[in-house]
Amino acid sequence: MRGLAKDLSRLVGPDGFSTAPEDLLVYRHDAIGYFAQGDPAAVVLPADTAQAARVVAYASQNGMPLTPRGAGSGLSGGCTPARGGIVLDTKRLKRILEINQGNLTARVEAGAVLAAFQQAVEAQGFFYPPDPQSKSVCTLGGNVATRAGGPRAVKYGTTGNYVLGLEAVLPGGEVIRTGSACVKHSAGYDLTHLLTGSEGTLALITQATLRLIPKPPATCTALAVCPTMKMAARIVSETIAGGVVPSMLELLTTASLAVFNRFVSPPLPEEGEACLLMEFDGTAQEALRQAQEMAAACRDMGAIDVRLAPRPEEAALYWMVRSRLYPLVVSRFKRVVTEDVTVPRDRIPEFVTQVMSIAAELDLAMGLTGHAGDGNMHPTIRMDEINPDVEKRVHQALERVIKAGLSLGGVISGEHGVGLHKAEFLELELGREQIALMRRIKKAFDPTGIMNPGKIWPPELEA
């Protein structure tokens, strides 16, 4: 350990790393702590790309596992140092290098916090839509590595739709720059989008060139309480089929309404099974018209209560509560297991029915929320106690939920990534042939296997 500390001090300076046990402890896992598997030997916080490249090259030369990490806010175990080694924390790489108004692009370092970047962009009248719920802490590098999404994906897409180019450090320490700041780019293989979503298994992302769009001038929020979960799911499906595309469309259980009622007045009725929280954007007139049309459709289909929140401060209250639901749930139970299966939007009603049946059959407390506008659903199992029987039933439920989503033409992850959490299920979606191809790509990038080992596919498929 003394030799490692000496080497790292030479590479990044005495303040750029730590091997202290109390510092390493917080790097054992991401936002789902039950995936902690081992202790890293060191955490390194490079101050620039040159330092990062030296650390990556050092890890390669010494055969040390290297795990890239942003804010650790992920929900798949993706930045867990499953095989020890070095955790490379990008939080000091946090500069917004350029906001190019004439080209509608920005260049930013990987450790920049998403919310801070969005505020800087919006201050100049532009818009960067991707909005994972952890945006107040998550980093852009982590977003790119997982193709992170969020509520706005229904209209604007996920992080991958906005990445034009990357700076990345290859496992040997070489620095490459992929893509460009141009809207069109058709030269060679698309390495930019190969690295986007690669979860740190191919290279270390240090910078990103991102596409911006004009900021919508106004928004209007609506909320509808539905008597049944099936009705809420049907409203979502029929709304999309009818050509109405909200900028956000969230499906929540009525357990969420008790939380909303701490903040909104008059209180929302809590006797229904689900509610829909929606946002529409455009000009003030367009946003209000769309919200009114949606509200009328919800009433016609039997919603118990429908409300509009056209004023920005009122709407912000609703969305603030929405963003805090998951942390609140986590704080109340011994363990919370969250899925992010995504299904075609017209299959949401069937998926909801199957999830509710699985929860009942296995006698598990399972909530169901999600970014329903894009089919990204979050079945969430709440565990009051942890014992072998409960863990067995939870695993059975996860497998059945994932298979249910796949049977409807869905995918195992819409935004969280695979990491450790979904590795055993990847073959169900992709098959061994695609995994074998991905492993060959991994070998070409990372011949010694140092980059975030143990992730995406299970150990038995690594051989």
C-alpha positions in Angstrom: 0.0 0.0 0.0 2.9 2.3 0.8 4.3 1.8 -2.7 0.9 2.6 -4.3 0.5 5.8 -2.3 4.0 6.9 -3.3 3.3 6.2 -7.0 -0.1 8.0 -6.9 1.5 11.0 -5.2 3.9 11.2 -8.0 1.1 11.0 -10.6 -1.5 13.4 -9.1 0.1 15.1 -6.2 -0.4 14.4 -2.4 -3.9 16.0 -2.4 -5.1 14.1 -5.5 -5.7 10.7 -3.9 -6.5 8.8 -0.7 -5.8 5.4 0.7 -7.4 6.2 4.1 -10.0 3.5 5.1 -12.5 6.1 6.1 -12.3 7.7 2.7 -12.4 4.4 0.8 -15.5 3.3 2.7 -17.9 5.6 0.8 -16.6 4.3 -2.5 -17.7 0.7 -1.9 -21.1 1.2 -3.5 -23.3 3.6 -5.4 -26.8 4.7 -4.4 -27.8 1.1 -3.8 -25.6 0.1 -0.9 -26.4 -3.6 -1.0 -24.1 -4.0 -4.0 -21.0 -3.2 -2.0 -18.6 -6.0 -2.8 -15.1 -5.0 -2.0 -12.8 -2.2 -0.8 -10.8 -0.2 -3.4 -7.1 0.1 -2.7 -7.2 3.8 -3.5 -9.4 6.6 -4.7 -7.9 9.1 -7.1 -9.3 12.5 -8.0 -7.4 13.9 -11.0 -7.4 17.6 -11.6 -7.2 17.4 -15.4 -7.2 14.9 -18.3 -3.4 14.7 -18.3 -3.4 13.4 -14.7 -6.3 11.1 -15.4 -4.4 9.6 -18.4 -1.3 9.0 -16.2 -3.4 7.1 -13.6 -5.1 5.0 -16.2 -1.8 4.1 -17.8 -0.4 3.2 -14.4 -3.3 0.9 -13.7 -2.8 -0.8 -17.1 0.9 -1.2 -16.6 0.3 -2.8 -13.1 -2.8 -4.8 -14.0 -4.9 -3.0 -11.5 -8.7 -2.8 -11.9 -9.9 0.8 -12.5 -13.4 1.9 -11.8 -14.6 5.3 -13.2 -17.0 7.2 -10.9 -19.1 10.3 -11.1 -21.3 11.2 -8.2 -22.1 7.6 -7.2 -25.8 8.3 -7.7 -26.4 5.4 -10.0 -28.9 2.6 -9.3 -27.2 -0.4 -10.9 -24.0 -0.9 -9.0 -22.1 0.4 -12.0 -19.4 2.3 -10.2 -18.9 -0.3 -7.5 -15.3 -1.4 -7.4 -16.3 -5.1 -7.7 -12.6 -6.3 -7.9 -10.9 -3.6 -5.8 -8.1 -1.6 -7.4 -8.4 2.1 -8.1 -11.6 4.2 -8.1 -11.1 7.2 -10.4 -13.4 10.0 -9.1 -14.0 12.7 -11.8 -15.5 15.3 -9.4 -12.6 17.7 -9.8 -13.1 17.7 -13.6 -16.0 20.0 -13.3 -15.5 22.9 -15.7 -17.9 24.1 -18.3 -15.4 24.8 -21.0 -17.6 26.4 -23.6 -21.2 27.3 -24.4 -21.3 28.1 -28.1 -24.4 30.2 -28.8 -23.8 30.4 -32.5 -23.5 26.6 -32.8 -25.9 25.5 -30.1 -23.3 23.3 -28.5 -21.5 23.1 -25.2 -18.2 21.5 -24.1 -18.0 20.3 -20.5 -15.8 18.2 -18.3 -17.1 14.8 -17.1 -17.4 15.8 -13.4 -19.7 18.8 -14.0 -23.0 18.4 -12.1 -25.9 18.3 -14.4 -28.1 20.8 -12.6 -25.3 23.4 -12.5 -24.7 22.9 -16.2 -28.4 23.2 -17.0 -28.6 26.5 -15.1 -25.6 27.9 -16.9 -27.2 26.9 -20.3 -30.6 28.2 -19.5 -29.2 31.6 -18.3 -28.2 32.1 -21.9 -31.6 31.1 -23.2 -30.8 27.5 -24.2 -32.0 24.1 -23.1 -30.3 20.8 -22.3 -33.3 18.5 -21.7 -31.9 15.2 -20.1 -33.1 15.2 -16.5 -32.5 12.2 -14.3 -34.1 12.5 -10.9 -30.6 12.8 -9.4 -29.7 15.9 -11.5 -28.9 18.0 -8.4 -25.9 15.7 -7.8 -25.2 13.5 -10.8 -22.4 14.3 -13.2 -22.5 14.5 -17.0 -19.8 11.9 -17.4 -22.0 9.4 -15.5 -25.0 10.5 -17.5 -23.1 9.8 -20.8 -21.7 6.5 -19.5 -25.2 5.2 -18.8 -27.2 7.0 -21.4 -29.2 8.5 -18.5 -32.8 9.5 -19.0 -35.5 11.1 -17.0 -39.1 12.5 -17.3 -38.4 14.7 -20.3 -37.3 11.7 -22.4 -40.9 11.3 -23.7 -40.5 14.4 -25.9 -36.8 15.1 -26.0 -35.0 11.8 -25.7 -32.2 10.7 -23.4 -28.5 11.8 -22.9 -27.4 9.7 -25.9 -29.5 12.0 -28.2 -27.4 15.0 -27.2 -23.8 13.7 -27.3 -21.9 15.0 -30.3 -18.3 14.1 -29.3 -16.2 12.9 -26.4 -12.7 13.2 -25.0 -11.8 9.8 -23.5 -8.7 8.1 -22.0 -8.1 4.6 -23.4 -7.0 1.8 -21.0 -3.4 2.3 -22.1 -3.4 6.0 -21.2 -3.9 7.3 -24.8 -6.3 10.3 -25.1 -8.7 10.3 -28.0 -11.3 12.8 -29.2 -14.3 11.3 -31.0 -17.1 13.0 -32.9 -17.1 16.8 -33.4 -19.1 19.9 -32.7 -20.9 19.5 -36.1 -24.5 18.4 -36.4 -23.5 16.0 -39.1 -20.5 13.7 -38.9 -20.1 10.6 -41.1 -16.4 9.6 -41.0 -15.5 6.2 -39.7 -17.1 4.2 -36.9 -19.3 6.0 -34.4 -17.0 5.7 -31.4 -18.8 8.5 -29.7 -22.0 6.5 -29.3 -20.1 3.3 -28.7 -18.5 4.9 -25.6 -21.9 6.5 -24.7 -23.6 3.9 -22.6 -20.5 1.7 -22.1 -20.6 2.2 -18.3 -16.9 2.8 -18.0 -15.9 -0.6 -19.4 -14.1 0.6 -22.5 -12.5 4.0 -21.6 -12.6 6.9 -19.1 -14.8 9.7 -20.4 -13.2 13.1 -19.4 -15.1 15.6 -21.6 -18.3 15.8 -23.7 -19.5 18.0 -26.5 -23.2 18.3 -26.2 -26.1 19.5 -28.4 -28.3 22.3 -27.1 -31.7 23.4 -28.2 -33.7 26.7 -27.7 -35.4 26.9 -24.4 -39.2 26.5 -24.6 -40.7 29.8 -23.5 -43.4 28.4 -21.2 -44.7 25.3 -19.5 -47.9 24.1 -17.9 -48.3 21.3 -15.5 -51.4 19.1 -15.0 -52.2 16.3 -12.5 -54.9 13.7 -12.7 -55.9 11.2 -10.0 -57.2 7.9 -11.4 -59.4 5.3 -9.6 -57.3 2.4 -10.9 -53.8 1.8 -12.0 -55.1 0.2 -15.2 -57.0 3.4 -16.1 -53.9 5.5 -15.6 -51.9 3.2 -17.8 -54.7 3.3 -20.5 -54.8 7.1 -20.4 -51.0 7.2 -21.1 -51.3 4.7 -24.0 -54.3 6.5 -25.6 -52.8 9.9 -25.1 -49.6 9.0 -27.0 -51.6 7.2 -29.7 -53.7 10.3 -30.1 -50.5 12.3 -30.9 -50.3 14.4 -27.7 -46.7 14.5 -26.6 -46.2 16.0 -23.2 -42.7 17.2 -22.3 -43.1 15.0 -19.1 -45.6 12.3 -18.2 -45.2 10.5 -14.9 -47.2 7.6 -13.5 -47.3 7.5 -9.7 -49.1 5.4 -7.1 -51.5 7.0 -4.7 -49.1 6.4 -1.9 -47.4 9.4 -3.5 -50.5 11.5 -3.0 -50.0 11.5 0.8 -46.6 13.2 0.2 -48.1 15.7 -2.3 -50.7 16.6 0.3 -48.0 17.8 2.7 -47.3 20.6 0.2 -50.4 21.3 -2.0 -53.8 22.7 -1.1 -56.6 21.8 -1.3 -55.5 18.2 -0.7 -55.7 15.6 -3.5 -58.1 12.7 -3.1 -56.2 9.6 -1.8 -58.8 7.0 -2.6 -57.6 6.3 -6.2 -54.8 3.8 -7.1 -52.7 6.1 -9.3 -52.1 9.6 -10.5 -50.6 11.1 -13.6 -48.3 14.2 -13.4 -47.8 15.9 -16.7 -46.0 18.9 -18.2 -46.6 20.6 -21.5 -44.3 23.2 -23.1 -44.2 25.6 -26.0 -45.5 29.1 -26.1 -47.7 30.0 -23.1 -50.8 29.6 -25.2 -49.7 26.2 -26.7 -48.7 24.8 -23.3 -52.0 25.8 -21.7 -54.0 24.5 -24.6 -52.3 21.1 -24.5 -52.8 20.8 -20.8 -56.4 21.7 -21.0 -57.0 19.2 -23.7 -55.3 16.5 -21.7 -57.3 17.4 -18.6 -60.5 17.1 -20.5 -59.5 13.7 -21.8 -58.6 12.5 -18.3 -62.1 13.7 -17.1 -63.8 11.9 -20.0 -62.0 8.7 -19.1 -63.1 8.8 -15.5 -60.3 10.5 -13.5 -61.4 11.4 -10.0 -59.7 14.8 -9.8 -57.9 16.8 -12.5 -55.8 20.0 -11.8 -53.9 22.5 -13.8 -50.9 24.4 -12.4 -50.0 27.0 -15.1 -48.0 29.2 -12.7 -44.3 28.3 -12.7 -44.0 28.4 -8.9 -47.0 26.1 -8.4 -45.7 23.6 -11.0 -42.2 23.7 -9.5 -43.8 22.5 -6.2 -45.3 19.4 -7.9 -42.1 18.5 -9.6 -40.0 19.1 -6.5 -42.2 16.6 -4.6 -41.9 14.1 -7.5 -38.1 14.3 -7.4 -38.0 13.5 -3.7 -40.3 10.5 -3.7 -37.5 7.9 -4.2 -35.3 9.2 -1.4 -38.3 9.3 0.9 -39.2 5.7 0.2 -35.6 4.6 0.6 -35.5 6.3 4.0 -38.6 4.4 5.3 -37.6 0.8 4.5 -34.7 -1.5 5.2 -34.1 -2.1 1.5 -35.7 -0.8 -1.7 -35.1 -2.5 -5.0 -36.0 -0.5 -8.0 -36.3 -1.7 -11.6 -36.3 0.3 -14.8 -37.8 -2.1 -17.3 -39.0 -0.2 -20.4 -41.8 -1.4 -22.7 -43.4 0.0 -25.8 -45.9 2.7 -24.7 -48.9 0.9 -26.1 -48.0 -2.1 -23.9 -48.0 -0.2 -20.6 -51.5 -1.4 -19.5 -50.5 -5.1 -20.0 -47.2 -4.6 -18.2 -49.0 -2.9 -15.2 -51.4 -5.8 -15.0 -48.6 -8.4 -15.0 -46.5 -6.5 -12.4 -49.5 -6.2 -10.0 -50.2 -9.9 -10.4 -46.5 -10.8 -9.7 -46.6 -8.7 -6.5 -49.8 -10.3 -5.3 -48.6 -13.9 -6.1 -45.3 -13.4 -4.3 -46.8 -11.4 -1.4 -44.4 -8.4 -1.9 -45.0 -4.7 -1.3 -44.3 -3.5 -4.8 -45.1 0.1 -5.9 -45.1 1.1 -9.6 -44.1 4.5 -10.8 -42.3 5.5 -14.0 -41.7 7.9 -16.8 -44.8 6.4 -18.4 -44.7 8.8 -21.4 -41.7 6.8 -22.8 -42.6 3.4 -21.4 -39.8 3.5 -18.7 -41.4 1.9 -15.7 -40.1 1.6 -12.2 -41.5 -1.4 -10.3 -40.2 -0.8 -6.7 -40.1 -3.5 -4.1 -40.1 -2.2 -0.5 -38.6 -4.5 2.1 -39.5 -4.1 5.8 -37.2 -6.9 6.7 -34.3 -8.8 5.0 -34.1 -12.5 5.4 -33.4 -15.5 3.0 -37.1 -16.0 2.3 -37.8 -12.4 1.4 -34.6 -12.1 -0.7 -35.6 -15.3 -2.6 -39.1 -13.9 -3.4 -37.6 -10.5 -4.4 -35.2 -12.2 -6.8 -38.1 -14.2 -8.3 -40.1 -11.0 -8.7 -37.3 -9.2 -10.4 -36.8 -12.1 -12.9 -40.5 -12.3 -13.6 -40.9 -8.5 -14.0 -38.0 -8.5 -16.4 -39.3 -11.4 -18.4 -42.8 -9.8 -18.5 -41.2 -6.6 -20.0 -39.2 -8.6 -22.6 -42.3 -10.6 -23.6 -44.0 -7.3 -24.4 -41.2 -6.2 -26.7 -39.4 -4.2 -23.9 -35.8 -4.0 -22.6 -34.2 -4.7 -19.3 -33.0 -1.1 -18.6 -34.3 2.2 -19.9 -31.9 4.5 -18.1 -30.1 3.0 -15.1 -27.7 0.8 -17.1 -26.8 -2.8 -16.4 -23.9 -2.6 -14.0 -24.1 -5.4 -11.4 -27.8 -5.2 -10.9 -28.9 -6.5 -14.4 -25.9 -8.5 -15.5 -27.5 -11.9 -14.9 -30.4 -10.8 -17.1 -28.6 -9.4 -20.1 -28.5 -12.7 -22.0 -32.4 -12.8 -21.8 -32.5 -9.6 -23.9 -29.4 -9.8 -26.1 -28.5 -13.5 -26.4 -25.0 -15.0 -26.2 -24.1 -13.9 -29.8 -24.4 -10.2 -29.0 -22.7 -10.6 -25.7 -19.8 -12.4 -27.4 -19.6 -9.5 -29.9 -19.5 -7.0 -27.1 -16.8 -8.9 -25.3 -14.7 -8.8 -28.5 -15.2 -5.1 -28.6 -14.2 -4.9 -24.9 -11.1 -6.9 -25.6 -10.1 -4.6 -28.5 -10.4 -1.5 -26.3 -9.2 -3.1 -23.0 -7.0 -6.1 -23.7 -5.9 -6.5 -20.1 -9.4 -6.1 -18.7 -8.7 -3.3 -16.2 -11.7 -1.1 -17.0 -14.6 -1.5 -14.6 -14.3 -5.3 -14.5 -17.2 -7.5 -13.5 -19.9 -5.3 -15.0 -22.6 -5.6 -17.7 -22.4 -9.4 -18.2 -22.1 -12.1 -15.5 -18.7 -13.7 -14.6 -19.6 -17.0 -16.4 -19.8 -15.2 -19.7 -16.4 -13.4 -19.2 -14.3 -16.5 -19.8 
